[in-house]
């Protein structure tokens, strides 16, 4: 059994990013493969509706233009269902997709080494995936600490142009 | 551990001596209720530590969430350009529930600042870049929400109540 106190061992740089297709709205799915050719940022997080001003997804929403400068798409992923994501995204005016790792619950998070078995939620784990579908950078934050965006932006800057 | 990437410099708003053993940097948003809660805590901390503490405030408006955060930050920068940053900063937090054009002009008037010049600066976005520069410097330093505090360059991830924050400042050499 992994120690629930220590961050999970997330997939490291160099690994192929496992493909997936997850619901992004009640009737649409989004597959990682569809985004080939451009960098992708995957942000796993424990749950929708964490406290307002320190919220990780709200922060990423503020700096979307910075991600777009690198041509990158950012995707939030948690085990919350599509309707929960929709209410959360509406309330916080989020302008990027939230994916529901809902059925089988946490399956994608597990494949990235970013699932907290004891609580049944995703880690706060970040992945920057290059245009060829390879993990360029990954980071797992202590679950109570919002990791911010500095690591993501540094990793995007280092990607070959 | 996230660290402050932009050193304290001439474009910063600073209270307290340059040679103070501890520098506390806050990244804040004038419309954020948690920043509003932190405001009197910071005042009390400054009083308690006196000359042992240098306090710096930088803008981190979460403008998607808080529609008045950007204009309030630009108003504070306008006041700064006229030598009244801290007076405006305090007044904005003390009137956090009323942020908006009418309040800004009223506060400018009460601080003896030219209201017409403020209106023009807000319309022209004169201070937009300065606020954005603060924001992006914060993002690069690992600011992850508001308020975010850095004590001698290290992000303070614990709570910002008086006891916790003052203990962290003491531990950093402010005793």
Interface residues (C-beta under 8 A of the other chain):
Chain A: X52 X53 X54 X55 X56 X58 X59 X61 X62 X63 X66 X92 X93 X95 X145 X146 X147 X148 X149 X150 X151 X153
Chain B: X2 X5 X29 X32 X33 X34 X35 X62 X63 X64 X65 X135 X136 X139 X140 X141 X142 X143 X144 X145 X146 X157
